[in-house]
Each structure stands twice: as structure tokens, then as C-alpha cells.
Amino acid sequence: MIMRKKVLIIDDEVDFGTLMKNYFLRKNYEVYVAHTLGDGMNRLNEVLPDFLFIDYNLPDGLGINFIDHIKIHYPQIKIVMITAHDSMINKNRALKKGADFFITK
């Protein structure tokens, strides 16, 4: 049996999370969505995804502040920082902290 890759999306924009979830489901990934940083970190421990899409700015904190924690405790997870506020400063900070990719919504 082939194990499907897992994706965890942590984003407070429900429509965006649904759009991403549907895309990855069509690509045959297991997909999990959380809308707060707290819920997302709990899901991270439960799911152990292959890919984590985490929003820069969440209602209960900044996703960027958790990149180093994730990289230390889950080095195998590929992290994609997502944001609606694109800037070279944010991109450089995210990549320097250990994000594998940085994309703008």
C-alpha cells in the first residue's frame, strides 16, 4: 500500500484554506486545515505532515515565530510560509528562519 503524502494548512482565511484543501485532495494528498496557530500546532503533533503551509499573520500569533521550533522538532517537514502581505523583508526573514518556500496569496 502506498502512503499518501500529508499536508497541513494553517490559515485563518477559511475560503483560502478550503481552496488549498480541495486542490491537494484532487492531487491525492491527505489534507488537514487549522485556522489558528494554537489549533495548527496541535494538529502538527497529531498529523506529522510532509508539507506545512503556514500563514505569516494569524489571529493568535505570527506563524514565522514558529518556523525554528518546527525545524528543530520536525526537520523532515517542508515549510511553506504564505502571506497576503508580500515584502522582501518578510520573505528574507522566513527563509532565514528555515522556511523552504515563501508564497504570496
C-alpha positions as CSV (number, residue, x, y, z in Angstrom):
1,M,0.0,0.0,0.0
2,I,1.3,3.4,-1.0
3,M,1.2,6.0,1.8
4,R,-0.3,9.3,0.7
5,K,1.7,12.5,1.5
6,K,0.1,14.7,4.2
7,V,-0.4,18.4,4.0
8,L,-1.3,20.7,6.9
9,I,-2.6,24.2,6.2
10,I,-2.7,26.7,9.0
11,D,-4.5,29.8,7.7
12,D,-7.3,32.0,9.2
13,E,-8.8,32.7,5.9
14,V,-11.4,29.9,5.6
15,D,-12.0,30.3,1.9
16,F,-8.3,30.2,1.1
17,G,-7.9,27.1,3.3
18,T,-10.8,25.4,1.5
19,L,-9.4,26.3,-1.9
20,M,-6.0,24.8,-1.0
21,K,-7.6,21.8,0.6
22,N,-9.6,21.0,-2.5
23,Y,-6.5,21.4,-4.7
24,F,-4.4,18.9,-2.7
25,L,-7.3,16.4,-2.3
26,R,-7.5,16.3,-6.1
27,K,-3.8,15.6,-6.1
28,N,-4.4,12.6,-3.7
29,Y,-2.9,14.1,-0.6
30,E,-4.2,13.7,2.9
31,V,-5.2,17.3,3.9
32,Y,-5.7,18.9,7.3
33,V,-6.7,22.5,7.9
34,A,-6.5,24.7,11.1
35,H,-7.5,28.3,11.4
36,T,-5.4,29.4,14.4
37,L,-1.8,28.9,15.3
38,G,-2.8,27.0,18.5
39,D,-5.0,24.5,16.6
40,G,-2.4,24.2,13.9
41,M,0.4,23.3,16.4
42,N,-1.9,20.7,18.0
43,R,-2.7,19.2,14.5
44,L,1.0,19.3,13.7
45,N,1.7,16.9,16.6
46,E,-1.2,14.6,15.6
47,V,-0.7,14.6,11.8
48,L,3.1,14.9,11.3
49,P,2.6,16.3,7.8
50,D,5.1,16.1,4.9
51,F,4.2,19.7,4.0
52,L,3.1,22.6,6.2
53,F,1.6,25.7,4.8
54,I,1.6,28.3,7.5
55,D,0.2,31.9,7.3
56,Y,2.6,34.7,8.4
57,N,-0.1,36.5,10.4
58,L,-2.6,34.5,12.4
59,P,-5.2,35.7,15.0
60,D,-3.2,34.2,17.9
61,G,0.4,34.9,16.7
62,L,2.8,35.1,13.9
63,G,3.5,31.9,12.0
64,I,7.0,33.0,11.3
65,N,7.8,32.8,15.0
66,F,7.3,29.0,15.0
67,I,9.4,28.1,12.0
68,D,12.6,27.5,14.0
69,H,10.6,25.3,16.5
70,I,9.2,23.3,13.7
71,K,12.6,22.8,12.0
72,I,14.2,21.7,15.3
73,H,11.5,19.2,16.3
74,Y,10.3,18.1,12.8
75,P,13.2,18.6,10.4
76,Q,11.6,16.4,7.8
77,I,8.6,18.8,7.3
78,K,8.8,21.1,4.3
79,I,7.6,24.6,5.4
80,V,5.8,27.0,3.0
81,M,5.2,30.4,4.5
82,I,2.2,32.1,3.0
83,T,1.1,35.7,3.3
84,A,-1.2,38.3,1.8
85,H,1.5,40.9,2.7
86,D,4.4,40.3,0.4
87,S,7.6,42.0,1.1
88,M,11.3,41.2,0.6
89,I,11.9,41.7,4.3
90,N,9.2,39.1,5.3
91,K,10.4,36.7,2.7
92,N,14.1,37.0,3.8
93,R,13.1,36.6,7.4
94,A,11.0,33.5,6.7
95,L,13.7,31.9,4.6
96,K,16.5,32.8,7.1
97,K,14.4,31.2,9.9
98,G,14.2,27.9,7.9
99,A,11.1,28.1,5.6
100,D,11.6,26.1,2.5
101,F,9.4,28.3,0.3
102,F,7.6,31.6,0.6
103,I,4.5,32.4,-1.5
104,T,2.0,35.3,-1.7
105,K,-1.7,34.6,-1.6
